[in-house]
Amino acid sequence: MLVPLVQPGYRLACAMLHDSQAAQDVVQDASLTAWRKFGRLEDREHARSWFLGIVANECRNARRKKWVVGVTLGLPSRLSVRSAEERIVEGEDVRRALARLRHKDRLVVALFFYLDMPLEEVAAVVGDSVGATRARLYRSIQRLRPDLGLEEALQ
Amino acid sequence: MNLRSQIHAAIEEVAPPAPALQRDVLEFVFSESKQRTNRAVSRPSPWSWGMRRAGSLVAIGLTMLLLATLLVGGRLWRDWNAQQQSLAVHAKVAQLRDRPLHLPSVAAGDVCPESQYNLDQGVYPAGYGVGPIYAKGSGIRYVTNSRTYFDTSYRPDPDVSGLVLIRGQDLVTNQSMVFGIAPYGGNQNPVTPSGKEVGSDTLIGRTVHLHSEVLMDMAQYSVPGYGWEMIQGFPKGSSGCIGFQADGFRTDGSPFSEVIVISFLIAP
């Protein structure tokens, strides 16, 4: 059950922490938690949102324990050759903007834009209603890119 | 580049592929779960800690209860034991007292049937009687307004065991003898005046309580050469022909009742 969820969890952790090593640690801890609590999962069809919720919670704990992560890390461990300098600057700006978001806002953005999850499943991971999640997503977009309209941002 | 692409690109830069992560996660989960299982086996749960704490309190309480029980129980046992011993003594005395007197009757003017006087090993005076109890006077006599007292000692044979009860009366007038502790003190083998207290008298300035009988205990016969020393008296008007009965048991458990008759010289 866990195996197909590891990579989505890792990607979410990277999006939340911007640190691959910390993300792997978080996924391991989240996997152990999930393995221990798997018996409590009533609807196995929602295992992914359930597991990603655990990962998100572990990410928040990790940032509380290591608050310097968002400050000290951020430089990519591997860069593309194409337009290197420009992409470094651009990527760094985006990550800093994401890092300034509140945990739940950043989680909604990461799930929706990076993991390409539908809004209903994002709401399930976050634990809010779809409407509240949609409103949270819109607010987060405005903070990330005030210059963008919602229609454009959601493309 | 739209926002989605920007976010993708920015995060992909810090999210290198981790192909071994699935295997690492599985190994981590299984190893951790195994260790936790072992820890769960070896380390008591919080519930177990609570039980241990409660168990310790119960153990302390039980220990204190045990100590208190031993303390109180020891005292109760000692008291009960002393009481039982006292009851056993009383039972033994009652058994001796229940034995009937076999003293002869002597008519006034008749010769007093005095017991023979024996010599210990044929040399030393043992006293009156055929054994296992012998009576011997020290020669000390006290005369008061109500009675005449003779200092007397009783000696037992070695096969006498336990308590010996002495009772006596005038064989002519049937007046009862009285017994008391010798007033000069220093009794080597103490006696216990028993039975009914019939009064007291003052001898050489000391008050002597008088009883109808006297008990002697082989357990307190620590100086054999002196015998059990006491005073015994008979009232005014006595004939001086006095019969004593010594009741007791031998070491083999057989009972004895010995009658000793002594003719005392009564002061006019």
HADDOCK unambig.tbl for C-alpha pairs under 7 A between the chains (distance, minus, plus):
assign (segid A and resid 3 and name CA) (segid B and resid 22 and name CA) 6.07 0.50 0.50
assign (segid A and resid 6 and name CA) (segid B and resid 22 and name CA) 5.97 0.50 0.50
assign (segid A and resid 11 and name CA) (segid B and resid 15 and name CA) 6.73 0.50 0.50
assign (segid A and resid 14 and name CA) (segid B and resid 11 and name CA) 6.87 0.50 0.50
assign (segid A and resid 14 and name CA) (segid B and resid 14 and name CA) 6.72 0.50 0.50
assign (segid A and resid 14 and name CA) (segid B and resid 15 and name CA) 5.55 0.50 0.50
assign (segid A and resid 15 and name CA) (segid B and resid 11 and name CA) 5.63 0.50 0.50
assign (segid A and resid 18 and name CA) (segid B and resid 11 and name CA) 6.85 0.50 0.50
assign (segid A and resid 18 and name CA) (segid B and resid 14 and name CA) 5.56 0.50 0.50
assign (segid A and resid 19 and name CA) (segid B and resid 14 and name CA) 6.08 0.50 0.50
assign (segid A and resid 20 and name CA) (segid B and resid 14 and name CA) 6.24 0.50 0.50
assign (segid A and resid 20 and name CA) (segid B and resid 15 and name CA) 5.47 0.50 0.50
assign (segid A and resid 20 and name CA) (segid B and resid 16 and name CA) 6.85 0.50 0.50
assign (segid A and resid 28 and name CA) (segid B and resid 25 and name CA) 5.18 0.50 0.50
assign (segid A and resid 28 and name CA) (segid B and resid 28 and name CA) 6.80 0.50 0.50
assign (segid A and resid 31 and name CA) (segid B and resid 25 and name CA) 6.89 0.50 0.50
assign (segid A and resid 31 and name CA) (segid B and resid 29 and name CA) 6.77 0.50 0.50
assign (segid A and resid 32 and name CA) (segid B and resid 29 and name CA) 5.07 0.50 0.50
assign (segid A and resid 74 and name CA) (segid B and resid 14 and name CA) 6.92 0.50 0.50
assign (segid A and resid 76 and name CA) (segid B and resid 13 and name CA) 4.84 0.50 0.50
assign (segid A and resid 76 and name CA) (segid B and resid 14 and name CA) 4.84 0.50 0.50
assign (segid A and resid 77 and name CA) (segid B and resid 13 and name CA) 6.94 0.50 0.50
assign (segid A and resid 77 and name CA) (segid B and resid 14 and name CA) 6.31 0.50 0.50
assign (segid A and resid 78 and name CA) (segid B and resid 13 and name CA) 6.45 0.50 0.50
assign (segid A and resid 79 and name CA) (segid B and resid 13 and name CA) 6.50 0.50 0.50
assign (segid A and resid 91 and name CA) (segid B and resid 9 and name CA) 6.75 0.50 0.50
assign (segid A and resid 91 and name CA) (segid B and resid 10 and name CA) 4.16 0.50 0.50
assign (segid A and resid 92 and name CA) (segid B and resid 10 and name CA) 6.89 0.50 0.50
assign (segid A and resid 94 and name CA) (segid B and resid 7 and name CA) 6.67 0.50 0.50
assign (segid A and resid 94 and name CA) (segid B and resid 10 and name CA) 6.21 0.50 0.50
assign (segid A and resid 95 and name CA) (segid B and resid 10 and name CA) 6.29 0.50 0.50
assign (segid A and resid 113 and name CA) (segid B and resid 4 and name CA) 5.16 0.50 0.50
assign (segid A and resid 113 and name CA) (segid B and resid 7 and name CA) 6.88 0.50 0.50
assign (segid A and resid 114 and name CA) (segid B and resid 4 and name CA) 6.96 0.50 0.50
assign (segid A and resid 114 and name CA) (segid B and resid 7 and name CA) 6.51 0.50 0.50
assign (segid A and resid 114 and name CA) (segid B and resid 8 and name CA) 5.44 0.50 0.50
assign (segid A and resid 153 and name CA) (segid B and resid 2 and name CA) 6.64 0.50 0.50
assign (segid A and resid 153 and name CA) (segid B and resid 3 and name CA) 5.66 0.50 0.50
